[in-house]
Amino acid sequence: QVQLVESGGGLVQPGGSLRLSCVASGSIFSIYNMGWYRQAPGKQRELVATITSGGSTNYADSVKGRFTSSRDNARNTAWLQMNSLKAEDTAVYYCKAFRNGYSYWGQGTQVTVSS
């Protein structure tokens, strides 16, 4: 069992940056792959980025070159650095820990990009 708590969302102007954090507890964080998802109003939840237990990353085309996923297993924390934010990045962002068919979700954090 893994508990995930996200933070770092907020209101930012277009072109700005935010860093989301996802702190894990309850299990061995280092063995889990981590995913970042987002859900905008009226839309389905979509995958934004993943980082494996070994640190390999993948990104959705819409965020490549702007978002960076990282993790520190010693701190049980994953981050999503978001730069050059656009209005279309507005959504609730969720982190997910997954491994061997099991997955655990955080509660989500709101990111609003608006002038």
Long-range contacts (C-beta under 8 A, 24 or more apart in sequence): 1-26, 1-27, 1-104, 2-26, 2-27, 2-29, 2-32, 2-97, 2-104, 3-104, 4-95, 4-96, 4-97, 4-104, 4-105, 4-106, 4-107, 5-106, 5-107, 6-93, 6-94, 6-95, 6-106, 6-107, 6-108, 6-109, 7-109, 8-109, 9-92, 9-93, 9-109, 9-110, 9-111, 9-112, 10-110, 10-111, 10-112, 11-112, 11-114, 12-85, 12-111, 12-112, 12-113, 13-113, 13-114, 13-115, 14-85, 14-86, 14-87, 14-113, 14-114, 14-115, 15-84, 15-85, 16-85, 16-113, 17-81, 17-82, 17-83, 17-84, 17-85, 18-82, 18-85, 18-111, 19-79, 19-80, 19-81, 19-82, 20-79, 20-80, 20-82, 20-93, 20-95, 20-109, 20-111, 21-77, 21-78, 21-79, 22-77, 22-78, 22-79, 22-80, 22-95, 22-106, 23-75, 23-76, 23-77, 24-76, 24-77, 24-78, 24-97, 25-76, 29-73, 29-76, 29-77, 29-97, 30-73, 31-99, 32-97, 32-98, 32-99, 33-97, 33-98, 33-99, 34-69, 34-71, 34-78, 34-95, 34-96, 34-97, 34-98, 35-95, 35-96, 35-98, 36-67, 36-69, 36-78, 36-80, 36-93, 36-94, 36-95, 36-96, 37-93, 37-94, 37-95, 37-96, 38-89, 38-91, 38-92, 38-93, 38-94, 38-111, 39-91, 39-92, 39-94, 39-108, 40-88, 40-90, 40-91, 40-92, 43-91, 45-94, 48-80, 48-93, 49-80, 51-78, 53-99, 62-88, 63-89, 82-111, 85-111, 85-113, 86-113, 87-113, 87-114, 88-113, 89-113, 90-114
